[in-house]
């Protein structure tokens, strides 16, 4: 909830599906974030988040992604400027970089101002998951 309060004003449009996924992650609910990403067709995020949930969740996500490709429902909308400015989205993208590198990349300067989002997302690594060694 605190991380969501740091989100820039969206002019009353409300959070996007990606921002709602990130909010679930900052709340420590990766399973709910995964389900939301799957429901919204955010496949790249669903695949990354599923690996934080469990190997079984990752396998199920791959199967759903494969089915979506076959049915023509695999397109994701481009990431908006509002989403890229959202601290929780920034934290999630940094987490993806960390997972891909196997180490923490350079932390952006504004992370201190919006630390609840980063703590919320990175605390997912304290849950039992294959990437816990980071």
C-alpha positions, 0 to 999 in steps of 0.5 A: 500500500505504501509503495502504491502511494508513491506512484505519480499522479495518473490523472484519475485513470487508475493503475494499469494492469502492470501497475496492479501486478507490481502492487501485488508484488510489493504487498508480498503476494507473488501468487496473486501478481502471477494470476493477474499477469496471466489474466491480463496477458502480460506474458513476459511479466508472468514468466518472470514472476512465475519463476519466483513462485515455484518451478511448477508455477513456471511450468504452468505459465509456459503452458498457458503462454504456449496456448495463448500463442497458438490462439493468437492472444499473446500480444502485450501492450507497450509499457507506458511512460506512466508505468515506467515512472511508477516506483514499483515498476522500476523496482520490478525491472531492477529485479529482472536485471538482478535475476538475469545477471545473478547479482544486483545491478547498479541501483538508481538514485531515486530508489532511496526516495521510493524505497518501499517499492524496492523493499516490497519487490526485492523481499520476494527473494526471501521466499523459498524460490530458485533465485534465493541465492541472490 
